[in-house]
Amino acid sequence: MSTSPIPSAYRFLFTTIEPLLATVGAVQAFFFPQLLLSATTPTVPYSPALSPLLTQMTGTWLMLAFHDFVTLRSDAHRHDVRVWRHTLAASAISDIFYTASLVQSMSPARFFNPLRWDAVTAAAVITTVTPFLGKLFFFAGVGLPRTNTAGKRDEKKTR
């Protein structure tokens, strides 16, 4: 059995913790939208007119959870760093915009000052930013084996 190039910390974060967080968020968006809005965008009052947007958010979070939980665990892809990078890149794009929405709602002064957070704000920020930072570390190659991709490209050109 070969050793996976994906460290166990990344496996746990991206195939267990993050899909769980995304699924919980999806359940909140669909079934408890007032709770989700009050926790993540308290400046936006709930209105039934927001339901279609929250349903879209539900679908997006479930798609991201699926890719984290199923695609990254599949026999065909669980050791493929490229598939992990591509899957996590899609999720990182979502994280960027979700984080931007938190900053917009809270204001930069509150978002970037943990002393001004209550428990709900802390949970929203930490459960968003921590997986995003994990993705940035993954993209930077932290903990991943070094590969000679330039040499592989040169080999293909000479064939």
BELTAQUI-V998800 format. One record per residue. RES is the residue in one letter. SS is DSSP state (hx for helix, st for strand, lp for the rest). PSI is psi in whole degrees, 0 to 359 (* if undefined). D_FIRST is the distance of its C-alpha to the first C-alpha in Angstrom with 1 decimal. Layout:
RES_SS_PSI_D_FIRST + RES_SS_PSI_D_FIRST
This chain:
M_lp_128_0.0 + S_lp_154_3.8 + T_lp_137_6.7 + S_lp_141_9.2 + P_lp_352_12.5 + I_lp_113_14.4 + P_lp_151_15.5 + S_hx_329_15.7 + A_hx_317_19.5 + Y_hx_317_19.6 + R_hx_313_17.3 + F_hx_314_19.8 + L_hx_313_22.8 + F_hx_345_22.2 + T_hx_356_20.5 + T_hx_298_22.5 + I_hx_306_25.6 + E_hx_318_26.9 + P_hx_328_26.7 + L_hx_313_28.4 + L_hx_317_31.1 + A_hx_320_31.6 + T_hx_318_32.0 + V_hx_317_34.5 + G_hx_319_36.3 + A_hx_317_36.5 + V_hx_316_37.9 + Q_hx_314_40.4 + A_hx_322_41.4 + F_hx_315_42.1 + F_hx_333_43.5 + F_lp_58_44.7 + P_hx_326_45.7 + Q_hx_319_48.4 + L_hx_314_46.0 + L_hx_313_43.6 + L_hx_319_46.4 + S_hx_331_48.1 + A_hx_324_44.8 + T_hx_328_43.8 + T_lp_70_47.0 + P_lp_343_49.9 + T_lp_354_52.4 + V_lp_108_51.7 + P_lp_144_53.5 + Y_lp_140_52.1 + S_lp_142_53.9 + P_hx_338_53.2 + A_hx_341_53.4 + L_hx_350_50.1 + S_hx_315_48.3 + P_hx_323_47.2 + L_hx_320_45.6 + L_hx_327_43.8 + T_hx_320_42.6 + Q_hx_316_41.3 + M_hx_319_39.5 + T_hx_311_38.0 + G_hx_318_36.6 + T_hx_313_35.2 + W_hx_324_33.5 + L_hx_325_32.0 + M_hx_315_30.7 + L_hx_319_29.1 + A_hx_319_27.7 + F_hx_311_26.3 + H_hx_320_24.5 + D_hx_313_23.1 + F_hx_320_22.1 + V_lp_305_21.1 + T_hx_312_20.4 + L_hx_345_18.3 + R_hx_348_16.2 + S_lp_148_16.0 + D_lp_324_13.0 + A_lp_337_14.7 + H_lp_353_15.4 + R_lp_343_13.5 + H_lp_2_11.9 + D_lp_103_15.1 + V_hx_324_17.4 + R_hx_314_20.3 + V_hx_319_20.3 + W_hx_314_20.1 + R_hx_316_23.0 + H_hx_315_25.0 + T_hx_316_24.6 + L_hx_332_25.4 + A_hx_317_28.3 + A_hx_318_29.9 + S_hx_323_29.6 + A_hx_323_31.0 + I_hx_315_34.0 + S_hx_317_34.7 + D_hx_319_34.4 + I_hx_312_36.9 + F_hx_326_39.5 + Y_hx_318_39.0 + T_hx_320_39.4 + A_hx_322_42.5 + S_hx_324_43.9 + L_hx_316_43.6 + V_hx_316_45.3 + Q_hx_317_48.0 + S_hx_318_48.7 + M_hx_334_48.6 + S_lp_144_50.0 + P_hx_323_48.3 + A_hx_321_50.3 + R_hx_317_48.9 + F_hx_316_45.3 + F_lp_9_44.9 + N_lp_92_46.7 + P_hx_338_44.7 + L_hx_342_47.9 + R_hx_2_49.4 + W_lp_143_46.6 + D_lp_181_47.1 + A_hx_321_44.2 + V_hx_316_43.8 + T_hx_316_43.8 + A_hx_316_41.3 + A_hx_316_38.9 + A_hx_314_39.3 + V_hx_312_38.8 + I_hx_318_36.0 + T_hx_349_33.9 + T_hx_311_34.5 + V_hx_322_34.3 + T_hx_309_31.3 + P_hx_325_28.8 + F_hx_317_30.7 + L_hx_321_30.4 + G_hx_320_26.6 + K_hx_318_26.6 + L_hx_318_28.8 + F_hx_318_26.5 + F_hx_313_23.5 + F_hx_327_25.8 + A_lp_352_26.8 + G_lp_11_23.2 + V_lp_121_23.5 + G_lp_353_20.1 + L_lp_150_18.4 + P_lp_145_17.3 + R_lp_138_20.2 + T_lp_153_20.1 + N_lp_75_22.8 + T_hx_329_23.8 + A_hx_319_27.3 + G_hx_322_26.2 + K_hx_321_24.2 + R_hx_319_27.3 + D_hx_322_29.5 + E_hx_317_27.4 + K_hx_323_27.9 + K_hx_329_31.6 + T_hx_351_32.2 + R_lp_*_30.8
